[in-house]
Amino acid sequence: MKAIVLAAGEGVRCTPLTNTRSKVMLPVANRPILEYVISSLVDNGIEDVVLVVGYEKEKVMNYFGDGNDFGARITYVDQTSQLGTAHAISQAIPALGEDNGSFLVLNGDNIIEKETISKLIADHAGDATVLTTPREKVCGYGVVMSAAGKVKGIFEKPKRQISHMINTGIYAFNRDIVAEIENTEISERGEYEITHTLQNMVKGNRDVRVTVTKNLWMDSVYAWDLLDTNARLLASCESAIEDTAIIDDTATLIGDVEIGEYTVIRAGSYIVGPVKIGDNCDIGPQVTILPSTSIGNNVSLGPFSYIQNSILMDNVRVDSHSHISESIIGFNCNLGPYSICEVDNDVNIEIENELVPVEKSGVVIGDDCKFGSRTLTEAGTLVGNNCTVRSGTTVDRHLPANSTVL
Ligand SMILES: CC(=O)N[C@H]1[C@@H](OP(=O)(O)O)O[C@H](CO)[C@@H](O)[C@@H]1O
């Protein structure tokens, strides 16, 4: 069996983190989201992967290359205009080659594990099989109604809660889906949607089946949702310390802590897992890192800094006495001494002209930002890429990319 993975979209609601890379390349537990999808395929014996790329495709292609390092054989298909999921699949099908057997389709931006798709692969029969999962809130997803294992209706982002089974965006199709896709009309959202294709098939009495997974399937709709996904993935990490790492005798490590190559943990630092720390990091002295935190490669944390439930991407530098909690700090950021990322409960974050309620929030900072000393960034603030925040200032609203706060 071969697989088509859709990885062409931007993920606009994950702004500012998706301003220079697509959502599939955002790191959680120090791996891009797409790597979890590829691994779950390879673990199920599916090595031939057609990857549909588009937005910021070079970053995807540079990371995954021909797939060899990940145990896969990857063929890339460039979707130059993003005209919907059915369009993306139709562009990719020729790259499956002569093989006329059934194939899988997956979204590249949902985190899954091996078992999530094992049952779909085993169960697929009929013309198409849709993988669903139960969710209390189905808003923003495709919703599936079924009886006796057959799909009775699939509705894209309905206004009413008509079922608790959501479409995971993972399917097994027979090759003759091509003709069905060709007959799919453009939707009211202006796209060719595979859910529309499937609904047409149901109406035409084709054999469209459903299978359910209760295994891992996580979607990060907004940037701050990555923290939940990160915590869930870290929960299954195990202690592992590379031989080349240097841990001072007076440092305390509790629970599952992963430490990469050549990383130094200096005197008096206190780390409570689950925590992942990448390669070549310089931590401490006297740094506190609490669950559930992922720290990328080449990160330095100055004395007395405190990090909790956060994601720090590669090449971040945090100076002494800084406080980062419930926050995401993008690649190559520099936070001066006494930088505070404030945390608050019940914050409403404005995004894409919508106010989104968040139970507990810190801040999200895009790539290449520079904060001077003694800055305070208020809870729920999104800072775009390449911003400069001068010493002693408070950031109390979203900053567009390339802003300077004096
Ligand atoms: C047209 C289409 O394919 N919609 C899918 C797809 O929605 P997006 O908004 O494209 O992410 O993925 C969802 C799962 O993440 C699924 O629930 C939905 O039905």
The ligand as a Gaussian input file, in Angstrom:
#p B3LYP/6-31G(d) Opt

LIG

0 1
 C      -12.566000      19.493000       3.067000
 C      -11.813000      18.601000       3.958000
 O      -11.096000      17.754000       3.509000
 N      -12.008000      18.799000       5.265000
 C      -11.351000      18.013000       6.319000
 C      -10.070000      18.716000       6.724000
 O      -10.389000      20.038000       7.122000
 P       -9.357000      21.260000       6.956000
 O      -10.108000      22.499000       7.351000
 O       -8.930000      21.242000       5.521000
 O       -8.192000      20.970000       7.885000
 O       -9.448000      18.030000       7.793000
 C      -10.255000      17.874000       8.970000
 C       -9.445000      17.098000       9.973000
 O       -8.329000      17.847000      10.374000
 C      -11.546000      17.148000       8.643000
 O      -12.378000      17.059000       9.774000
 C      -12.281000      17.881000       7.523000
 O      -13.417000      17.160000       7.148000

